[in-house]
Amino acid sequence: MASRNNLKMRKARPSTLLERVVAGLFLIQALGGCALLPRRPAAETGDRDFTQYWPPAEGSHGLRLAVKDLIDMKGIVTTAGSEYLAKNGTAATKDAKCLEGARQRGVDIVGRTNVTEFAVTVSGMNEYFGTPRNRVSRRGRRIPGGSSSGSAVAVATDKADVSLGTDTAGSIRVPAACCGVVGLKTTYGLVPLDGVYPISPKHLDTVGPIARDVRGTVEGMDLLQPGFAGKYHSAVAAHSSAKGITIGRFYVPGTDREVDQAVDNALAAAGFRVVPLGDDFRSAWEQAEKDGRTVALGDAWNTDQYAAAKPGVSVVTKAVLTLGQFEYSNNYQRAIQRKRAWQRTLERTFRSVDFVALPTLKGLPPKVPMFGENPAFEARVFAMQNTVAVNFAGNPALAIPVPLNRKDITVTSLQMIGPRRSEAGLLNAGRLIESAVGTADKYVARR
């Protein structure tokens, strides 16, 4: 029988519940003052992109790989960006399965990259390990995006050639978009999740590469799926130009006009045939975004509810978990039941277009808040991303930087969604965009 408190939770409106959660946690934060802010460990790098950093040996010319601190490495504690796990976790007894290709190739693993606490928030901020520094803006400090924040900053600042990240609701593509790098969310189930800290392993979790350009992203995929480089070269041979590739352009309501214009300019420069997607697709997308968020939050609660009462866990993480408890109790099962209908919508769409294009984010990455991370700010960033519907379907998607006509930030991000297991074709489409507008290094002055 359900408890009285659970019955009250079921009756509460989501907006009312969230308001109470946020207000209550702000009150706790205000009353506790600085005592709530944990002491940070010594920074591994000035950019706070690593939780552990191992510079390559002098004279080494091998591929430098950074690994998100959500992926097990033998003999090392996986912290998941958490003070509690950093202090109380046990060392992994073996590598995550997705590292097999990297170990066989003998690449230089240069460190463990920073991540938002338990990978449940999207700003990229971390109270304990510090927030990775995003160098994309000429004015003001912008968020790095999360949860694979350190993975994106590590390649943007050239401390790694490739980073491995995870993507549950946008956690590769959002930081790639914020930091002006390339990020690939892989098809659900393509890369094994054994030894990866779980958030939504049965529905949403994926592992994928982040790099400064498409070439580096291909190298990262070849580590995760040995032999992938051959598939990519076959895709290049099949479509050496954009001629014959049809893009379904999806215009997301609420997107900044200048961001939409940058996406349209890049598609036109590459020479794709572009057709707009209509209202039916928009309605299905909006429902999938809601359902994907419900599943992501509900599964975060299922995975991490133990952490709600642990010392050192942040106010923001507790707010996310509380909201996840509500979503799981009230909306989760109905969302799961609608999943197959959304997958069928995408399958029909890909009968008439090769890929779907839209901005990765509705606007530019916000500035880091003056007084640090808070639940309201995380909710604002969460609403900006156009990513979770892709995870809900299980399809792959590529976030690739494109130039933006502004003085303070000169880059935004185009997201390309493909049919299941179309990673090679997506990266070839990204190559064609890069050939037309240049890599981000051409038009981004990283400060």
HELIX and SHEET records of a PDB file:
HELIX    1   1 ARG A    4  LYS A   11  1                                   8    
HELIX    2   2 PRO A   14  GLY A   32  1                                  19    
HELIX    3   3 GLY A   33  LEU A   36  5                                   4    
HELIX    4   4 GLU A   83  ASN A   88  1                                   6    
HELIX    5   5 LYS A   97  LEU A   99  5                                   3    
HELIX    6   6 GLU A  100  ARG A  105  1                                   6    
HELIX    7   7 GLU A  117  ALA A  119  5                                   3    
HELIX    8   8 SER A  149  ALA A  156  1                                   8    
HELIX    9   9 ARG A  173  CYS A  179  1                                   7    
HELIX   10  10 VAL A  214  LEU A  224  1                                  11    
HELIX   11  11 PHE A  228  ALA A  238  1                                  11    
HELIX   12  12 ARG A  257  ALA A  270  1                                  14    
HELIX   13  13 ASP A  279  ASP A  304  1                                  26    
HELIX   14  14 GLN A  305  ALA A  309  5                                   5    
HELIX   15  15 VAL A  315  ASN A  330  1                                  16    
HELIX   16  16 TYR A  332  GLN A  337  1                                   6    
HELIX   17  17 LYS A  339  THR A  349  1                                  11    
HELIX   18  18 PRO A  375  MET A  384  1                                  10    
HELIX   19  19 VAL A  388  ALA A  393  1                                   6    
HELIX   20  20 GLU A  423  VAL A  437  1                                  15    
HELIX   21  21 ALA A  440  TYR A  443  1                                   4    
SHEET    1   A11 PHE A  50  TYR A  53  0                                        
SHEET    2   A11 ASP A 108  THR A 113 -1                                        
SHEET    3   A11 ARG A  64  LYS A  68  1                                        
SHEET    4   A11 VAL A 162  ASP A 167  1                                        
SHEET    5   A11 THR A 206  ALA A 211 -1                                        
SHEET    6   A11 VAL A 182  LYS A 185 -1                                        
SHEET    7   A11 ALA A 397  PRO A 403 -1                                        
SHEET    8   A11 VAL A 411  ILE A 417 -1                                        
SHEET    9   A11 PHE A 355  PRO A 359 -1                                        
SHEET   10   A11 THR A 246  ARG A 249  1                                        
SHEET   11   A11 ARG A 273  PRO A 276  1                                        
END                                                                             
